Structure formats: structure tokens, C-alpha cells
């Protein structure tokens, strides 16, 4: 039996790891083939980075009043994000901050022109889905991120994977556990506390709650496409460059499992395959053949 399972695992080539999930059977429907990793780039990495920096910088500027510990250590950061003071009328600093404070979805809409919401999927028995709740996203836009703990090859993930349908597999074998409950949640929180550098948080833990501070961190709830509902977004892997601003890392919804591995942080973004209008649900393709 064990030998048979090993054969089936060696033959399994899809995006989501099948540990005790219900996708071990080979199914030919709604497949997407990626023969080479270079062909899995819908948009250049530079465009992904530009979008993330734009959204994260807007979130940081909007939340400047709560960034006192960071600004105390690096006061020069304030000048990068603070708006020029108006000539009149003159308000108190606290009053100005409260006037500028917006919700994360409003910040996302102002930055990229769309908002996202989780709700009941339009697919029968599919559970929660992700919808464009406001505005619209043009083709080639980054619309979501896949959050979770990042595991390199041979790192222990077996117990976290049992009955867990949220483990995403990258082309090079890196795994991302996007489960926001149970052992997976505890592991992510522990790794996040471990990596914190003084006032600087190296990752976002709020995606584990009902109110994520990064509104893009909902990619784990995007449902698989069907014959009737074609995929309108695609997964794209992205390695965070070392030059990424340290003050903005608090919005990255990913953390590495092993602290001593000197390699870029792996993230996965969801990129639109066509224009998506307000009210449409996002659909990806779980059955992407990755090698």
C-alpha cells in the first residue's frame, strides 16, 4: 500500500498537495499546463513588485498614526509617507490622522481601483469565495495573494497537511500552507513572533482573522473553476527581493518555516486573465500541471 501511495505521489503534478484531500484521482477536466517555470509568468515580476509596493505604501501611510514604534527607531521613514501639511485650516495631529484613517478595502480601492469581499460562492457546495465587490480589475492586474507558512523541500509539514486542502505547491516544490485554523495557524503565529525585529514585523498575522490588514491576503479562498465558470485569475510565484522596504514587510502574508534558510521569501499572487467587473467571483485553476 505504501509503495502504491508513493507511486501516486510521484505522478501527482497539480498545484494543491493531495494529503488525504479528495483530489488524488487524476481528472482531465479544467487542466492548465505549464511545461516550463518561465512560462508561468503572466506579468513581469517588476509589475508584481510595483503593485505590492503601491498597496503596502498606501496602507502604511493610512496607518501612520499607529506606526509610532517603527517611526521612533527610523524617524526618517515618516517623510516617505507623510502627506504635506495643508496651509489651512490647521488641525491637531491626532485630528488629521483620524480624518485620514480609512479601512483596508477603501485603501485598496483608491490604490488599484477595485475592492474584494469574501462571501458564499456562486458554485454549489463550494463554500466561501472571493468577489470583486467594487470597481473592476483589468487584465494582468494583481488581485490577491496566497497567504501562509512557506516550507522548503524536506521540511516537516506532514501533520499540518492532514485533511488540509489549503497547501499550495510551487513549481520548485516549495509548499505554502494557507490554512488559517488549527496547527497551521499556530505554526504561522509562532514563526511570525520568532522573526520580529524589535518594532519591525516581518509578516502579517491579521490574515488569520476575519479582518486582514492586507486586503489582498484572501487568495486561499479563491475557488477552482468549472466548465460553467472559467478561470479568470492565475497563480504566479514571486520571490520578494532583499531590497523590499523593511517597514512594509508587516503586510506580507507569508513567513518561512525555517529561520536559518538564506533565500528570498516566496509569495504567490493571483493575476487576472481578463478584465473582471464588479460583482464577479474570482476563479483559479487548481489543476495546473506544474512539471
C-alpha positions as CSV (number, residue, x, y, z in Angstrom):
1,X,0.0,0.0,0.0
2,X,2.8,2.4,0.9
3,X,4.6,1.7,-2.3
4,X,1.4,2.4,-4.2
5,X,0.9,5.7,-2.5
6,X,4.5,6.7,-3.3
7,X,3.9,6.0,-7.0
8,X,0.7,8.1,-7.0
9,X,2.6,10.9,-5.2
10,X,5.4,10.8,-7.7
11,X,2.8,11.1,-10.5
12,X,0.9,13.9,-8.9
13,X,1.6,17.1,-10.7
14,X,-1.0,19.6,-9.6
15,X,-0.9,22.8,-7.7
16,X,-2.5,21.6,-4.5
17,X,-1.0,18.9,-2.3
18,X,-3.4,15.9,-2.0
19,X,-2.6,14.7,1.5
20,X,-5.9,13.0,2.4
21,X,-7.7,15.6,0.3
22,X,-10.1,14.4,-2.4
23,X,-8.1,15.2,-5.4
24,X,-5.8,12.1,-5.7
25,X,-7.8,10.8,-8.7
26,X,-6.5,12.0,-12.0
27,X,-9.1,14.2,-13.6
28,X,-8.8,15.7,-17.1
29,X,-11.2,18.5,-16.7
30,X,-10.2,22.2,-16.5
31,X,-6.5,21.4,-16.7
32,X,-3.9,24.1,-17.3
33,X,-0.4,23.0,-18.4
34,X,2.8,24.8,-17.6
35,X,5.7,22.9,-19.3
36,X,8.4,25.3,-18.0
37,X,8.6,27.6,-15.0
38,X,9.4,30.6,-17.2
39,X,6.0,30.2,-18.8
40,X,4.2,30.6,-15.5
41,X,4.7,34.4,-15.5
42,X,1.6,36.1,-16.7
43,X,3.2,39.5,-15.9
44,X,6.8,40.5,-15.2
45,X,8.0,40.3,-11.6
46,X,8.7,44.0,-11.7
47,X,4.9,44.7,-12.2
48,X,4.1,42.4,-9.3
49,X,6.6,44.3,-7.1
50,X,5.3,47.7,-8.2
51,X,1.7,46.7,-7.3
52,X,2.6,45.3,-3.9
53,X,4.7,48.4,-3.0
54,X,1.9,50.7,-4.1
55,X,-0.7,49.0,-2.0
56,X,1.5,48.4,1.0
57,X,2.8,52.0,1.0
58,X,-0.8,53.3,0.9
59,X,-1.7,51.0,3.8
60,X,1.3,52.3,5.8
61,X,0.6,55.9,5.1
62,X,-3.1,55.4,6.0
63,X,-2.0,53.8,9.3
64,X,0.8,56.2,10.1
65,X,-0.7,57.1,13.4
66,X,-0.2,53.5,14.7
67,X,3.4,53.2,13.4
68,X,4.9,55.0,16.4
69,X,7.3,52.2,17.4
70,X,8.7,51.9,13.9
71,X,9.0,55.7,13.5
72,X,10.7,56.0,16.9
73,X,13.5,53.8,15.6
74,X,13.6,55.1,12.0
75,X,12.2,58.7,12.1
76,X,13.3,59.3,8.5
77,X,10.6,56.8,7.3
78,X,7.9,59.4,8.2
79,X,9.0,61.7,5.4
80,X,8.4,58.9,2.8
81,X,4.7,58.5,3.6
82,X,3.5,61.6,5.3
83,X,1.3,63.9,3.2
84,X,2.3,67.6,3.0
85,X,0.5,69.6,5.7
86,X,-2.3,71.8,4.3
87,X,-1.9,75.6,4.6
88,X,-5.3,75.9,6.2
89,X,-7.3,75.1,8.3
90,X,-4.7,74.0,10.8
91,X,-5.7,70.8,12.7
92,X,-4.2,68.9,15.5
93,X,-2.0,65.9,14.5
94,X,-4.4,63.4,16.1
95,X,-7.4,65.0,14.3
96,X,-5.6,64.9,11.0
97,X,-4.7,61.2,11.5
98,X,-8.3,60.3,12.3
99,X,-9.5,62.2,9.2
100,X,-7.1,60.2,7.0
101,X,-7.8,56.8,8.5
102,X,-9.6,54.5,6.1
103,X,-10.5,50.8,6.1
104,X,-8.1,48.5,4.2
105,X,-10.7,47.9,1.4
106,X,-11.0,51.6,0.9
107,X,-7.3,51.9,0.7
108,X,-7.2,49.1,-1.9
109,X,-9.9,50.7,-4.0
110,X,-8.1,54.1,-4.0
111,X,-4.7,52.4,-4.9
112,X,-5.8,49.9,-7.5
113,X,-9.4,50.7,-8.4
114,X,-11.2,47.7,-7.0
115,X,-12.2,46.1,-3.7
116,X,-12.6,42.5,-2.6
117,X,-15.0,40.7,-0.4
118,X,-15.4,37.1,0.8
119,X,-18.9,35.6,0.5
120,X,-20.8,32.5,-0.4
121,X,-19.5,31.1,-3.7
122,X,-21.7,31.0,-6.8
123,X,-20.7,27.4,-7.2
124,X,-22.9,24.8,-5.5
125,X,-21.3,23.4,-2.3
126,X,-18.1,25.4,-2.9
127,X,-18.3,27.3,0.4
128,X,-16.6,30.7,0.7
129,X,-15.5,32.5,-2.4
130,X,-13.8,35.8,-3.3
131,X,-15.6,38.5,-5.2
132,X,-14.7,41.9,-6.8
133,X,-17.0,43.9,-4.6
134,X,-16.3,47.4,-6.0
135,X,-14.8,48.9,-9.2
136,X,-13.1,46.5,-11.6
137,X,-9.7,44.8,-12.2
138,X,-8.1,45.0,-15.7
139,X,-6.4,42.1,-17.3
140,X,-2.9,41.5,-15.9
141,X,-3.6,43.0,-12.5
142,X,-2.6,41.5,-9.2
143,X,-5.8,40.9,-7.4
144,X,-4.9,38.7,-4.4
145,X,-2.1,37.0,-2.5
146,X,-1.9,33.4,-1.2
147,X,-1.0,33.7,2.5
148,X,0.6,31.1,4.7
149,X,3.8,29.5,6.0
150,X,6.4,28.7,3.4
151,X,8.0,25.2,3.6
152,X,11.1,24.3,1.6
153,X,11.7,20.8,0.4
154,X,12.1,18.2,3.2
155,X,10.8,20.5,5.9
156,X,8.2,18.9,8.3
157,X,4.7,19.6,7.1
158,X,3.0,16.2,7.3
159,X,0.9,16.7,10.4
160,X,-0.2,20.2,9.2
161,X,-1.2,18.7,5.8
162,X,-3.6,16.0,7.1
163,X,-7.0,16.8,5.8
164,X,-5.7,20.3,4.8
165,X,-6.9,21.4,1.3
166,X,-5.0,24.7,1.5
167,X,-1.5,23.6,0.8
168,X,-0.2,25.2,-2.4
169,X,2.7,23.6,-4.3
170,X,5.1,25.8,-6.2
171,X,6.9,24.7,-9.4
172,X,10.2,24.1,-7.5
173,X,8.5,22.0,-4.8
174,X,8.1,24.8,-2.2
175,X,4.9,24.5,-0.3
176,X,2.7,27.2,1.2
177,X,0.2,26.3,3.9
178,X,-2.7,28.7,3.6
179,X,-4.9,27.2,6.4
180,X,-5.9,29.7,8.9
181,X,-7.0,27.2,11.6
182,X,-5.6,24.6,13.9
183,X,-2.0,23.6,13.8
184,X,-1.3,25.6,10.7
185,X,-2.4,28.8,12.4
186,X,-0.3,28.1,15.5
187,X,2.8,27.4,13.4
188,X,2.4,30.7,11.4
189,X,1.9,32.8,14.6
190,X,5.0,31.2,16.2
191,X,7.2,31.8,13.1
192,X,6.0,35.4,12.9
193,X,6.9,36.1,16.5
194,X,10.3,34.5,16.0
195,X,11.2,36.7,13.1
196,X,10.1,40.0,14.5
197,X,13.0,42.5,14.7
198,X,12.2,44.9,17.5
199,X,9.3,47.1,16.3
200,X,9.5,45.7,12.8
201,X,7.1,42.9,12.0
202,X,8.4,40.7,9.1
203,X,5.0,39.3,8.2
204,X,1.3,39.9,8.6
205,X,-0.7,37.8,11.0
206,X,-4.0,39.5,10.6
207,X,-5.0,37.3,7.6
208,X,-5.6,34.6,10.3
209,X,-8.5,36.8,11.5
210,X,-11.8,38.0,9.9
211,X,-10.3,41.5,9.4
212,X,-6.9,41.3,7.5
213,X,-5.0,44.5,7.4
214,X,-3.7,43.5,3.9
215,X,-6.9,43.3,1.8
216,X,-5.2,41.2,-0.9
217,X,-4.5,38.3,1.5
218,X,-7.6,36.3,0.6
219,X,-6.2,34.1,-2.2
220,X,-6.7,30.9,-0.3
221,X,-10.5,31.3,-0.6
222,X,-10.5,31.6,-4.4
223,X,-12.4,28.6,-5.7
224,X,-11.5,26.3,-8.6
225,X,-13.0,26.9,-12.0
226,X,-15.6,24.6,-13.6
227,X,-17.0,24.0,-17.1
228,X,-19.5,26.8,-16.4
229,X,-17.2,29.1,-14.6
230,X,-13.9,29.5,-16.4
231,X,-10.8,30.6,-14.6
232,X,-10.3,34.4,-14.6
233,X,-7.2,34.5,-12.4
234,X,-4.0,32.6,-12.4
235,X,-1.4,31.8,-9.7
236,X,2.1,33.4,-10.2
237,X,5.0,32.8,-7.9
238,X,7.1,35.8,-6.8
239,X,10.3,36.0,-4.7
240,X,10.4,39.1,-2.5
241,X,13.7,40.9,-3.3
242,X,16.0,41.8,-0.4
243,X,15.6,45.5,-1.1
244,X,11.9,45.3,-0.1
245,X,11.3,48.1,2.5
246,X,11.5,46.7,6.0
247,X,8.7,48.9,7.2
248,X,6.3,47.4,4.6
249,X,7.1,43.7,5.4
250,X,4.4,43.9,8.1
251,X,1.9,43.5,5.2
252,X,3.5,40.3,3.7
253,X,1.1,37.4,4.5
254,X,3.9,34.8,4.3
255,X,6.6,33.6,6.6
256,X,9.3,31.0,6.2
257,X,9.2,27.9,8.4
258,X,13.0,27.7,8.8
259,X,14.6,30.9,10.0
260,X,18.1,29.9,9.0
261,X,17.5,29.5,5.3
262,X,19.1,32.4,3.4
263,X,16.8,32.7,0.4
264,X,14.2,35.1,-0.7
265,X,10.7,34.9,0.7
266,X,8.3,33.1,-1.6
267,X,5.0,34.6,-2.2
268,X,2.2,33.7,-4.6
269,X,0.0,36.3,-6.2
270,X,-3.2,35.9,-8.3
271,X,-3.2,37.7,-11.6
272,X,-6.2,38.4,-13.7
273,X,-6.5,36.6,-17.1
274,X,-9.2,39.1,-18.4
275,X,-11.0,42.2,-17.2
276,X,-13.1,41.4,-14.1
277,X,-16.1,43.6,-13.3
278,X,-17.8,44.4,-10.0
279,X,-19.8,41.5,-8.6
280,X,-17.8,38.8,-10.4
281,X,-16.3,35.9,-8.4
282,X,-12.7,35.0,-8.8
283,X,-11.9,31.5,-10.1
284,X,-8.5,30.0,-10.4
285,X,-7.3,26.6,-11.7
286,X,-6.4,24.1,-9.0
287,X,-5.4,21.5,-11.7
288,X,-2.4,23.4,-13.1
289,X,0.1,20.8,-14.2
290,X,3.4,22.2,-12.9
291,X,6.0,19.9,-14.3
